[in-house]
Every structure is written in C-alpha cells, then in structure tokens.
Amino acid sequence: MIQLSFVTKLYNSNNFGLVIEELEIPTGEIVGVLGANGSGKTTFLKSVMGLGELKRGEVLIAGKPVMEQYHNIAFITEEGSYLSHLTPLMYGEFLSVFFPKFNMEKYIKLLKYFDINTKNKIRTFSKGQKSKVEICAGFSKGAKYILLDEPFLGKDMFTRQDFLKMMISILRTDETILISSHFVNEIENIIDRALIFERGRIQGDYYIDDLREEGKELSEVMKTISGYQENKYQNAMKLI
Ligand SMILES: Nc1ncnc2c1ncn2[C@@H]1O[C@H](COP(=O)(O)OP(=O)(O)OP(=O)(O)O)[C@@H](O)[C@H]1O
C-alpha cells in the first residue's frame, strides 16, 4: 500500500508543484498517472520516490517512510540511472551488488526479449535502446513498487506493444505499478486505475472497470478534466 497524506510540494510562486490531501494505492494495483504536459505527473512520482523535499505531508510505503523502502522500489525514468561506460551485462553485475534480490536470469531474458546486445557499451546504444536497458533492470530488481515515468518516450509502436505484453506476463499480484504516460489509449487496457492530474492536483481518480460500465472513454474524461479546447487553434492562428 502506498499512502499519501496532506502532501504539498511547491517549486516557486509560479509553479504549483503538488497538492494531495489523501491518496491510497493498495498493493497489486496498476495505476496510470495521467494528465497534460506540466500537470504534475513527474512531481508526483518523484514525491512517492522521496526525491525532493515536500513542504508538508507524508508518504508511506507499506507503512514505512520511503527512505526505509528503497530496496523495494524501482524508479524507471527517461533520464536513466545506467552507467554508460558499462555493457548491459556489467551493469547487471553492478546492480546485483546493490540489490540483493536482483534477478540476473530474468534481466538477461528481458534484454534478449528486447533485442539488446548485452556485450556492447551502453553509451553506443540509441535513446530507445538505453531506455530498454533501464526497463529490463527496473523489472529485475525484485522491487515490490515499480514507478515508471514515461516509459514509452522515444519507443516505436512495436516496442510499446512488446513492453506492455512483457509487463502483463511477468507481473506478480504483489507488485504495485505506477506508470505515467501520454499514450492513454495504449495503457488503458493494462491499468486498473487512472489518476488524472491537472495543475498539481488529482482531478480524476477512476477505476477503469467503472468507466467501462458507465460506457465512458478515458481519453474523453481526460479531455473534460484538462479543459481541452478543440477550437483553440482557430483563435491562435488568427494572430499569425
Ligand atoms: N525543478 C523544477 N523547478 C520549478 N518548477 C518545476 C520543476 N519541475 C517541475 N516544475 C513545474 O511543476 C509543474 C509540474 O511539472 P511535472 O514535470 O511534474 O509535469 P508532468 O505532468 O510530468 O509534465 P510532462 O508531461 O510535460 O512531462 C510544471 O508547471 C513545471 O514547470
């Protein structure tokens, strides 16, 4: 279970950061962290991960402060944490030292699945390939909480599909996943719940099954919450 209470994070007077009064994410849920650019998704994931100071509030993971749970969390970001002078194989060996539950066999299987050459230096890889290494490592750490910030960024259509299939096939029921993405239609089929951010607040919290029962589309709900104006371009273009 991930619990946030009265969490406030401010960047400066212009930027709202994050404001969450109460949020509980039960163990085993796959949660989509959604919203327009700048709505607060990364800030939220970083706050759960304990990165950056909160102005007030508390984040608990399985009842403990996040600092006591680092061994149980994998944070997979676009920035990546790999050491680019290493090969994926060496990187796996490096991670085994720090993560006692690191599963080398699973890591190598995942690298193969994504067609990653395990013997070339990571710095010679493309952006998408580097990010795949990060995903393989993140899912092999034996972490119970997996946070993914935009795992689809820079991934081709086939990789995105392969990634989703991989995730569904290897996840156990005791793993909790938070995944931010702009590919709403693609992740809609794998998430249990959608948190929709707008200006640093959760403006929508929906279980996908409930939306389906009500005959609603997640992308439509998001449009309403984000206040998307279909005709905005018309006025903007008049200025040019
Ligand atoms: N280090 C920072 N200093 C000041 N403001 C920041 C900082 N990081 C983020 N912000 C601001 O906080 C708000 C939320 O940013 P955040 O990166 O969480 O959005 P996001 O939903 O992940 O966006 P995107 O989809 O574009 O990646 C934005 O207004 C952004 O400008």
The ligand as a Tripos MOL2 file, in Angstrom:
@<TRIPOS>MOLECULE
LIG
   31    33     1     0     0
SMALL
NO_CHARGES

@<TRIPOS>ATOM
      1 N1         12.6040   21.6990  -10.7840 N.pl3     1 LIG1
      2 C1         11.5510   22.4810  -11.0070 C.ar      1 LIG1
      3 N2         11.5620   23.7860  -10.6610 N.ar      1 LIG1
      4 C2         10.4950   24.5820  -10.8670 C.ar      1 LIG1
      5 N3          9.3330   24.1480  -11.3940 N.ar      1 LIG1
      6 C3          9.2680   22.8460  -11.7600 C.ar      1 LIG1
      7 C4         10.3670   21.9410  -11.5850 C.ar      1 LIG1
      8 N4          9.9870   20.7140  -12.0300 N.ar      1 LIG1
      9 C5          8.7200   20.8370  -12.4700 C.ar      1 LIG1
     10 N5          8.2900   22.1130  -12.3010 N.ar      1 LIG1
     11 C6          6.9550   22.6290  -12.6320 C.3       1 LIG1
     12 O1          5.9760   21.8420  -11.9790 O.3       1 LIG1
     13 C7          4.8600   21.5910  -12.8260 C.3       1 LIG1
     14 C8          4.6640   20.0840  -12.9870 C.3       1 LIG1
     15 O2          5.8010   19.5450  -13.6730 O.3       1 LIG1
     16 P1          5.9540   17.9870  -13.9340 P.3       1 LIG1
     17 O3          7.3070   17.7590  -14.5180 O.co2     1 LIG1
     18 O4          5.5980   17.2510  -12.7150 O.co2     1 LIG1
     19 O5          4.8140   17.7730  -15.0410 O.3       1 LIG1
     20 P2          4.4660   16.4800  -15.9310 P.3       1 LIG1
     21 O6          2.9890   16.2610  -15.7650 O.co2     1 LIG1
     22 O7          5.3650   15.3520  -15.6160 O.co2     1 LIG1
     23 O8          4.7270   17.0660  -17.3800 O.3       1 LIG1
     24 P3          5.1740   16.3670  -18.7790 P.3       1 LIG1
     25 O9          4.0100   15.5440  -19.2560 O.co2     1 LIG1
     26 O10         5.4050   17.5380  -19.6600 O.co2     1 LIG1
     27 O11         6.4170   15.5700  -18.5300 O.co2     1 LIG1
     28 C9          5.1570   22.3290  -14.1330 C.3       1 LIG1
     29 O12         4.4980   23.5730  -14.0930 O.3       1 LIG1
     30 C10         6.6570   22.5150  -14.1310 C.3       1 LIG1
     31 O13         7.0330   23.6880  -14.7990 O.3       1 LIG1
@<TRIPOS>BOND
     1     1     2 1
     2     2     3 ar
     3     2     7 ar
     4     3     4 ar
     5     4     5 ar
     6     5     6 ar
     7     6     7 ar
     8     6    10 ar
     9     7     8 ar
    10     8     9 ar
    11     9    10 ar
    12    10    11 1
    13    11    12 1
    14    11    30 1
    15    12    13 1
    16    13    14 1
    17    13    28 1
    18    14    15 1
    19    15    16 1
    20    16    17 2
    21    16    18 1
    22    16    19 1
    23    19    20 1
    24    20    21 2
    25    20    22 1
    26    20    23 1
    27    23    24 1
    28    24    25 2
    29    24    26 1
    30    24    27 1
    31    28    29 1
    32    28    30 1
    33    30    31 1
@<TRIPOS>SUBSTRUCTURE
     1 LIG1         1 GROUP 0 **** ****
